[in-house]
Amino acid sequence: MISHPPEPFRIKMVEPITLLDRKARESAMQRAGYNLFGLRSEEIFIDLLTDSGVCAMSHKQWSAMLEGDEAYAGARSYFRLAEVIQDIFDFPYFLPTHQGRAAEHILTTCLIKPGQYVPSNMHFDTTEANIRARGGNPVNCIIDEAYISNLYHPFKGNLDCLKLREFIQRVGAENIPFGMITVTNNAGGGQPVSLENLRAVSQIYKEFCIPFFIDACRFAENAYFIKLREPEYAGKSILEICSEMFALADGMIMSAKKDGLVNIGGFLAMRDKSLFEQASNELILHEGFPTYGGLAGRDLEAIAIGLREVLEEDYLSYRLGQTNYLAEKLLEKGIPIIEPAGAHAIYINAGMLLPHIPKEHFPGQALAVELYLEGGIRTGEIGSLAFAYPDPQTNKMVHPRLELVRLAIPRRVYTQSHLDYVVEVLSRTAAKSETIQGMELIYAPKLLRHFTAKLTPIQNSIVYNGKSLNAVG
């Protein structure tokens, strides 16, 4: 019996990886300030920090890169990518950027005024930070089911339309420069959004004359979930589903480093010509000329190929099958995760696994550190380190409802045996969960602190839930 769909490709080039011994891993973690972003690539055995820009590109992509036109303006490569974006997303205007956060920066700079609000299902880290950097307020309107990690719901990424409508009526549509939705919902477990929900959200935004933008980093994965879980779309192609999705929106932002299957790149697309002209001026100021946008021509070529390859159902079946395989193995070991599994990552409920560590001592980060020390696996914290923020009225920290550790699976990189190793390390770590100590900050910037923060394990014996635990130094 096949445990998950076999890879629809064969390996043509390999890159050696090495598992450092425990002492070397401890030394590396101390040098990095107990922040996994501070580790060097050669110190990692299995790297699940992110699925962004770490995919393996295809032979067609590498071949296309040789045809990259590096002209400063009007490059052939730009028009090849423009044709692909028109075919899939059908937006008349688009601007390439060096990655998704650059598109977020341009959009928020053009539209947000201080004090305004941007609702979404759930904003991810750079989107939220770009909104805050402009003086805006990101607002999450996800359905309540998203916060129940072991509850099955086919579309846990759905935006709660009642919450959205009530929020718009409370703050006034004039104070909302644009609304968003993220597909799939990264901050809440990589969960998909249904087309039914997209239509309802689009209708509400249209009713209040609020421009609607889709954060489309994992659009193809979301479309495949729609095909599998919304019966009326079972016979539709991924391209047909994408056409219906994006016809509902006024624009989109995308990091092509995810479902573009490339190592760098992104874009901003829209229907409004005046916004395009304003965004073009911002792009020229910060990124480059509108026909290259901070990218080389060869990068534009790779994105154009990747956006077509990601629509292939053999690839998407393998992609979801690989994630499901890892989820099933972890559940067999009793490790709490967000269910059902998304496509790009597994999210461990660190708050449930480490109930003795309070949110202010970062249970997600503590678990991520321990996974590296135990087996050389780098993961990402999706909890209070990344998403807690000071309340503007009280200055008290507002913590996210879930403390998660994300195991993001790079596309076309790791095999089943790599995932079996991850399960083994997680199982050993979970067996000693009561000995894992919390962390405390010793340095953090104001925004996106999880990227560069420095932490240290709690040094003194501390009491959690009535249990005295000795610190791990």
C-alpha angles and dihedrals in degrees: 000000000000110000093205135350110291118248110276090221140050126234115256102168132026136201119208118238126192132205109221118213120260095260092053091048091051090050092049092050093050091050090050092054091245089293114125091209086067095061121103118243093241089058092062125087100182114015114205096151092115144347090218117115094340099100126120110249122223129248088253091055093049090047092049091052089067088063094054112138107219096192111142092229133023097011118181089231091063092055092047090055091043090057092052093048090049091050096049105031103019097216113148095214131045139163124202116226133186090252142337099280089059089058088049090050093051094046095047092044091053098045115022125088122188113279096023126126134231115197123200139150089263127334117222123225104274093039091052092046094050090051092049091046089060091050093258131132121235112214126195118212100174120154114267092242088071090073095056101084099193096043117106115228120156094220109029089158093069119126114236103243094197091054090047095050093046091048093051091049091048099051099026128248090253088068094055111077092184140345128226146196126194121221114226099016101241100181092052102050104294089284122169130242119226123234088235089059093045090054092049093047092047090052092053093049090048091049090057094038092243116149111242122218127184120214094217105180092131100026096140093051088050091049091052091052088052090052091051099041108030105068096207090062098049091103096043125100120241089248092053091050091049090051090055092046097053096039085072094060138074092215147337143222122209141182101211087199087086116040092005086072093223139118097236139013147070142179148212119223132184148158099227113092096198091052089048091054092048091046091048090058091050090048093053090050097050110015114021143266114337093250094059106018099194095319134105117242089248089059091053089052092051092050092050091055094041094053089058096043093052090062092064110113094213088060094045092048090053091045095054092038092056092051092046090051091055092045093052093049092050093048089052087058091051095248111151114236138163107275134247099032118248122221105253103036150007115236117209115207096232092176089060095042093047104032091157092067115079120222093253088062093053108240091189093055091045090055093045091052092049093051090056093047091047099047115354093259117146116207136164131251114230100182142069096336091057102031112023112110137177116262106243092224102042101018088224116138116261109210127205116253093240128050104206142173114208122215099196112193115216113229117259093351115098130050133216092267090057089054091048088055090052090053091050093051093045091050092053091047094049090051090064097035094127090063094055112107130211126250135235130206122247096171134013135159121227097253130036090003094168091072097061107010120130119219140176133203115258101273102201131058107274133190118234118181092340095311121114111218128187115234120250106226 
